[in-house]
Amino acid sequence: MVARTPKTGVAKSCREEVIVIPPRKEEVARKLLDTEIDLFVGRKLIKARTVAAMADVSVRTVWRWREAGSLPKPIKISGTCRWNRLVIEKWIEAGCPGK
C-alpha cells in the first residue's frame, strides 16, 4: 500500500496519481443529486437546497429571498419549511418575479 499526501493527492512514490475532487464541486454534485432524486421520486414538497439547485443559486440566497418575500410562501411543517415543487417550477419559468 502506498501512502498518499493529503494536500496534493499524489502518491509519495510519484508513480500513482489520485484524483481529488475539490469540496465546492462535491457540494454542487450533491445538490444536483438531491434534486434529481427529489424530482425522480416525485416529491411535491421540496427542501431549500432543492429550490437552490433548481434556481442555480446558493441555499443562503433562497433564505434571503424567503425573508424578503420574493419567493413563493413555504409550507411550514413541524418547524421546517418546504415548498411546493410545481409552484417553484412555475415561479422559475416566469423568470423568478419579485426577486
MARKOL-926374 format. One line per field, with one value per residue (C-alpha): residue number from 1; residue in one letter; x, z, y. Coordinates in nm, 3 decimals, decimal comma, padded with zeros to 5 digits. Each point is the difference from the previous one (the first is absolute). Layout:
<pts>
pos	[NUM:...]
code	[a:...]
u	[X:...]
w	[Z:...]
v	[Y:...]
</pts>
This chain:
<pts>
pos	[1:2:3:4:5:6:7:8:9:10:11:12:13:14:15:16:17:18:19:20:21:22:23:24:25:26:27:28:29:30:31:32:33:34:35:36:37:38:39:40:41:42:43:44:45:46:47:48:49:50:51:52:53:54:55:56:57:58:59:60:61:62:63:64:65:66:67:68:69:70:71:72:73:74:75:76:77:78:79:80:81:82:83:84:85:86:87:88:89:90:91:92:93:94:95:96:97:98:99]
code	[m:v:a:r:t:p:k:t:g:v:a:k:s:c:r:e:e:v:i:v:i:p:p:r:k:e:e:v:a:r:k:l:l:d:t:e:i:d:l:f:v:g:r:k:l:i:k:a:r:t:v:a:a:m:a:d:v:s:v:r:t:v:w:r:w:r:e:a:g:s:l:p:k:p:i:k:i:s:g:t:c:r:w:n:r:l:v:i:e:k:w:i:e:a:g:c:p:g:k]
u	[00,000:00,136:-00,051:-00,148:00,062:-00,323:00,056:00,109:-00,171:00,314:00,154:00,332:00,165:-00,119:-00,114:-00,372:-00,225:-00,317:-00,283:-00,109:-00,339:-00,004:-00,256:-00,204:-00,052:-00,098:-00,263:-00,140:-00,009:-00,182:-00,257:-00,064:-00,035:-00,247:-00,201:-00,004:-00,110:-00,275:-00,127:00,030:-00,191:-00,258:-00,003:-00,251:00,169:00,368:00,273:00,187:00,307:-00,212:-00,152:00,354:00,116:-00,304:00,060:00,378:00,071:00,133:-00,219:00,070:-00,147:-00,318:-00,030:00,066:-00,272:-00,236:00,074:-00,051:-00,330:00,129:-00,042:-00,344:-00,117:00,129:-00,208:00,108:-00,007:00,122:00,238:00,139:-00,063:-00,090:-00,107:-00,245:00,213:-00,253:-00,033:00,379:00,027:-00,263:00,173:00,332:-00,164:-00,153:00,349:00,000:-00,227:00,047:00,365]
w	[00,000:-00,093:00,233:-00,161:00,092:00,109:-00,179:-00,346:-00,028:-00,165:00,128:00,178:-00,246:-00,282:-00,204:00,067:-00,015:00,195:-00,125:00,274:-00,047:00,147:00,281:-00,198:-00,293:00,241:00,151:-00,343:-00,100:00,323:-00,057:-00,354:00,117:00,270:-00,260:-00,241:00,277:00,111:-00,356:-00,071:00,311:-00,089:00,333:00,009:00,287:-00,039:00,229:-00,028:-00,148:-00,277:-00,071:-00,010:-00,245:-00,223:-00,003:-00,026:00,310:00,349:00,284:00,181:-00,298:00,029:00,364:-00,089:-00,266:00,255:00,257:-00,264:-00,112:-00,354:00,008:00,001:00,355:00,150:00,178:00,362:00,146:00,357:-00,016:-00,345:-00,325:-00,317:-00,337:-00,248:-00,290:-00,267:00,139:00,001:-00,357:-00,119:00,193:-00,170:-00,345:00,058:00,051:00,381:00,036:00,309:00,061]
v	[00,000:00,342:00,296:00,309:00,359:00,172:00,331:-00,107:-00,336:-00,138:-00,319:00,044:-00,235:00,235:-00,298:00,031:00,301:00,043:00,217:00,236:00,166:00,351:00,045:00,256:-00,238:-00,276:00,229:00,088:-00,366:-00,086:00,278:-00,119:-00,359:00,105:00,192:-00,292:-00,234:00,242:00,038:-00,372:-00,098:00,265:00,175:00,278:00,181:00,086:00,130:00,329:-00,171:-00,147:00,343:00,139:-00,266:00,059:00,378:-00,044:00,210:-00,067:-00,121:00,328:00,190:-00,207:00,100:00,368:-00,014:-00,156:00,272:00,271:-00,155:-00,059:-00,377:-00,165:-00,067:-00,325:-00,259:-00,035:-00,349:-00,052:00,295:-00,084:00,184:-00,183:00,135:-00,142:-00,126:00,099:00,354:00,042:-00,136:00,251:00,280:-00,081:-00,027:00,344:00,141:00,001:00,305:00,211:-00,082]
</pts>
